[in-house]
Each structure stands twice: as C-alpha cells, then as structure tokens.
Amino acid sequence: MDERQIRVLHYGLSTNPGGIENYLLSLARHVDRERFHFDFLYNDVGTPCYRDEFAAMGSEFFPMTPRRNSVRRNRADLEEIFGAHHFDILHFHVNTLSYVEPIRVALRHGCRVIVHSHNSGAPD
C-alpha cells in the first residue's frame, strides 16, 4: 500500500452476495486504486463474499467477533483493530443503525466516518 493513498475500511461485507456486497465489488473495480486503498471489517462467521477478488486488489480483511456472540469481545476486537492500524475513513454500509459500535470506535481513534444506508425504504 502506498503511504499517500487514502485508506478506507469498509464495514458491511457479509458471506451473502447481496446488494451491499455487489456495490462494494463494483466500487473496488472502478475506484482509482492509486488514490484509494480498500480494506474490510467483517464478522468472523465465514468467508466474506468476493474475498479472493478483493485480496487480489490488495485489500486486507479484519475479522471481529460478532456482537451477538460477545458484546465485550466485539468491542475489544474493534479497539484492537483501530489501535493497531491507521484508517483514514470508515465507510459503514448498513440497512439499519441498530449497531453503531464501529462508528464510535473509529471516531475515538480519529478516523472519519461515512454512514451509507442501503435501505430502499421502511414501512410507515
């Protein structure tokens, strides 16, 4: 990774090749990789979608304990990841804001945050 690149940590990649995953793959394929470097934060419950393709583009993957398994371990994993690595931006891809701990930890570590809703709508 070039030190001048903007390092973006994406959250939202799962094992299911859905809309967020396809959006991230399209973004990675078309972004100026001399300016931006993409890494991924994911729940360690399986292999993230398109891992091989992202890895071939130079992406790193940072597993964390799912909060449903252990809230305490989840927070500790996030603190460890953000404490050990410098990210310029956390790009948080979600359908709901029921889980915001990565945002809190990123901000505490001086990382800018983009929250990107991929929800097509909510019932009244």
C-alpha angles and dihedrals in degrees: 000000000000113000090226093059121104105243113218122190110202122205119194105062111131138172091262116084095227135139099294092047093049091046091053092048092050091047092050092048093052105034121104098258092194088065102032134044118194126209129172136228112201144165108262096233097110145332113311118240116269091007094149093051093047091046090051087057089054100261122152124213124220115196122205133185110262111249091233087063096046128345090195095051091044091056092044091051091051092048090049094049096047092042094052099041135045116230122178095200137018107208103199113200112191145145093216139015095233089118119045104152094111088055092051093048093045092052091047088056094049096256119144116235133216115190110202118189115208094184117126092203146311130241117258 
